[in-house]
Amino acid sequence: MRRMRRDDFSRRLMREHVLTTNDLIYPVFVIDGKARTEAVSSMPGVLRYTIDRLLKHAESCVALGLPAVALFPAIDRKLKTPDGREATNRRGLIPRAVAALKKRFPELGIITDAALDPYTTHGHDGLLDQNGHVMNDATVAVLQKQALVCAEAGVDIVAPSDMMDGRVGAIRAALDEARFLHTRILAYSAKYASGFYGPFRDAVGSAKQLGRGNKSTYQIDAANSDEALWEVALDLQEGADMVMVKPGLPYLDILRRVKDTFKAPTYVYQVSGEYAMLKAAARNGWLDEDLCVMEALIAFKRAGADGILTYFALDAARRLNEGRAG
C-alpha cells in the first residue's frame, strides 16, 4: 500500500475525493449603518459588515470563485419584537443587502434564511403562545411572508432553518403563487438541537434573548438518526431543491445516510462552534489550522456533501487557488 503513498503524484492519482472552491458557501453577518465592521468575540476572525463594507468584502468572494454567500442579520435590539415582524419588512436589513449584492454582483448566488430567531425578543425561531410553546402554523405563515420579501429583493435561494412542520411546502406554494418560480429552496432538513450553535447566536444577537432556553421542541434530538431521514423525505416531497445537515462534523453519519438514501443535492453546515473550536486550538498552538481545516472540509466531501457552508470559505478558497489543498 505504501508504494502509492510514496510520492505526491501517485497520491493525487488515487485521491478519491476532491475539494474545490465550487463546494464552498460563505456565511456572512450583516449589520445596519455605514462604513463599519464589528468583531464577533466568540468567532475569532469573523466580522459583521454594514452593507457598503459587505459589497467590498463580496469582491473577494467573487475573485476567489465562491459560488454563493449566505446572509445572516444582526439587527438593532429596538427592532426585535415577540412576533419578529421585522423579518417581513421590505426595507429591512436583509432585503436591502440582497438587492445591493445582486445589483453589484449578479453572478454571485445569494442565500437567506427563513427563520425568526434574529428578529424575536425571545430568541426562538417562531411565535410563542401564552405558555411559551412555539406555534407551528402561525410561524409558517410569517415565514411565507419573509421568504416573499427576500424573493422580491432578488434572493436566489431561500433557506428555511426554523424546523417548523410543513414550512417547505408552504413557502414553495407562496413563491410559486407570486411567480418566483426560479427561487430555490435549501431546506435545513436535518437540523439538530445542538450545543455547537452558541457563537452564531452571539453573532446574530439572539443568545441573550434565548437565555437558558433551548429549541428541543422543534429541532432534532442528537440521539436520532432515522428521524433525520424522515425529515428530509418530507422536505423533498414538499418541494425542497436542496437539503442540509447541521451541524457538520458531529453528524457525518447523518450526512452519509441522507446522501445515500435520497441522492438529492445535499449540503452541510460547519457551524460556529466547530469554527470556534478549531480557531481556539490553533491559537493555542495545539493544532495546525490550515491542515485541520482542510481535513475537516474534505471529510464533508467524503461523507457525501455537495456543498459546505463554512466560515473558513475564504481561507480555504485561497489555499485551493494556490494549490495548497493537501
N, C-alpha and C positions, 0 to 999 in steps of 0.2 A: 504493500500500500504506500510506503514512503517514497517509492520511485516517482509517483505522480505528484507528490507534495514537495519534491526537492527544489524545483525552480518555479519562479513566478509564472512563466509562460505556461507550464503544464498545469499549475493550479488554476490559471484562468481558463484553460481549455476544458477543464472538468467541472467548472463552477456551475452549480445547478440553479442558483437564483441571483438575479442582478437588480440592484437598486439604482434608479435614475432620478433625475430631477422631476420627471413626469409623475413620479409616485408621491410627491410631497405637496401638502397643503399647509399653508402658513396661517395659524390663528393670530389675530391682531386685536388689541383692545383700543377702543376709541373713546375720547372724551370731548366735551364741548370746549369752546374757546378758540383762541388763535395763537399760533407760534409757540406752542409749549408741549412738553412731554412730562410724564410723571413716571417715576420708577415704581415697580411692583416689588415691595420689600421681600416678599416670600418667594419671588421668582427672579433671582439674580440675572441681570442682562435683559430682562423683559420690561418694555415701556408701554405706557398708554400714550396715544397720539391724538392731538387735535387733527381735524380733517386736513388742514393745509400741510401739516407735518406728515400725515398719513400718505398724502399724494407723493411727497418726496420719497418716503420710505418704499412706496409701491414701485418706484422706478427700479429699485434693487431687485424686487421680486420678478419683474418683467425681464430685466437684464440677465438674471440668472436662469431664466427659463421655467420658473414655477408656474404651473397651470392655473392655480387658484389661491385665493385667500379667504379666510373665514373671519367675519367681523363680530365682535362682542362689545356691547356698550357698558360704560361705567358712567351712569347719569348722576346728575346732582340729586342729593337726597330729598330736596324740596319737591322734586318731580315724582317721587315714589308715593304710591297710594295702595290701599288694600286691594283694589281691583286692577292695579297695574295698567291703568288706562293709557299711560304714555307710550306703551307698546304699539298702540294703534294711531298715534299721531303722525299724520302725513308729513309734518315738518319736524319730526323728531330726529334725534341724532343719527340713528342708523339709516333711515331713508335718505337723509342728506349726504351721508358718507357714501352710500351706494351710488347715488346719482353722480356725485363728483368723481368717483373712481371710474364708473362706466364711461363718462364723458372723456376723461383723460386717457384711460387705458381700456378701450373696448374689447381688446383681445384677452384681458385678464378675467378669469372666472371669479365671480363674487358669490359667496355663501353667507346666508344669515340664518340664525336660529329662529325657531318659533317656540318661544318659552317666555314665561313671565317673571322668572326669578330676579333678573336685573332691575325690574320695574316695580316690584311689590315691597311694601313696608315690612312684610313678614318673611321675605326671602324664599318663599315656596314658588313652585313652577305653575301654580294655578290659584284659583279663587277659593277662599275658605268659607265654610259655613259657620254657624254660631258656635259649633263645638270644635272648631279648628281643623276640621277634616277637609281635604281638598275635594272640591266638587268637579266631577269629571265633565259632564256635558256643558255646564256653564263655562268652564275653562276652554273647551273645544271651540265654542262659539267665538271667544275672544281671539283664539289662535288663528281662526279663519281670517278675521279682520287684520291681524298682524301680518299674516302671510300675504294678503292682498296689498297692504300698504308697501311691503317690500317689493312685491312684483311690480307695482306701479312705478316704483323708483328705478326699476331696471335690474333687480337681482336675477342671477342665473339659476341659483339653487336655493330652495327653502329647506331648512333642516329642523324638523320638529324634534326637540330634545326633551320634551316635557314628560313623556311616557304616559299620557292620558290614553285611555282606550278609545279607538275609533278616530283618532285625530288625523291620521294619514288620509283616510277616505274622505273625511270632511274637508280637509284642505285641498285635496285634489279636485273635489266637486266644486269648491268655491273658485279655484283657479280656472277650471275649465269653463264655468259659467261666465266668468269675466273675460274669457278669451285669452287667458295667459296659458295657452296650450303648450308652449315650449319651456315653461318654468319647471325645472326638475325638482324632485323631492328626494333628499337624502335623509332617510329616517334613522334617528338614533333608536334602533330597534332593540339591541341587547345592551341597554344601559343599566349598569348595576348600582345599587346603593352602596357606594364606596367611600372609604376614608381618604382616597387619593385626590379628592376634588378641593381640598382646603385652600391651596394657594389661588386657584381660579376664583373661588368665592371672595377672596380678598381683592382680586384684580377687578371684579365687576361690582364690588361693594355690597354683596349680599350676605357675607359671613356674619356681620353683627346683627343683621335683621333675623337671620335664621337662628342664631344663638345656639342653644343646646338641642334644638330640634333636629329632626332627620327626615329623610324622604323615603323611608322604607315602605310607606303605604302605596307608593306608585313606581318605585324603581325596583329592579330585580334583586332578590336575595343572593348574596355571594355564594351560597352553598348550592345553587341550582344551575343546571346545565340544560336539561330538556326544556325548561321554561323559556330559555332564550330562543330556542328553535321555534317554539310555538309563537312567540312574539314576532320573529322575523317572518314566519309564514303569513301571519295576519297582515303585517305591513305590506308585504309584496302583493297579497290579494287585494289590498285597498288601493294600490297604485303607486307604491314607492318605486322609484327608479334605481335607487341605491340603498344599501343598509349599512349600519355602523355598529361596531362593537366598542364599548367604552367601559372601563379603562383598557389599556393595552397589554403590557407585559404580564400582569397577573391573570389575564384572560386569554392567553394564546390558544388554550384548548377550545374555548368558545369560538374564536375566530376560525380555527381549523374546521370545526364541526359545521359552522354556518356556510363556509365556502364549499365544503364537500357536499353538503346536503342540497343547497339551492343553486349553486353555480352562478349566482347573481353578482353584479358589481358590489364588492364588499370592502368596507373601509374600517379603519381602526384609529382611535384617538389615543396618542401618547399623552396622557393628561398631565395637568400641572404638578401633581405630586410626584409623578415619575420624573419630570423635568427637574424639579427642585432637589430630589434625591441625588440624581446624577451630578448636578451642579455643586451641591454641598460636598459630596465625596471628592469631586475633582478639586475643589478649592482647598480642601484639607490635605491634598496630595495622596489620597487613598486610591484614586482611580485615574487612568489616562482618559480625559474627557472625550477627545476625538475618537479614540479606539472604541470606547464603550458605547458612545452614541451611535456610531455606525454599526456596531454589533447588534444593538437593540433594534435599529431600523431594519436591518436585513432579517432579523428574527421575525418581524411582522410580515415581510415578504414571504419568508419560508413557511409561515403559518397560513398563508393564503390571501393576504391583503392586496387589493388592487391599488390602494392609496392610503396615505398615512397623514393624519393631522398631527403636526409636531411643532413645538416652539423652537426646535433645532433646525427648522427647514432651511433658513438662510445659510447657516453654518454648514449644514450637510450639502446644500447645493454648491456652495463654494468649493468644498472638498471634492465633490464629484466632478465639477468642471475643471479642477486642477489635476484630475486623475489620481486622487489620493483616497480611493474608496476602501482599499484593503487595510 
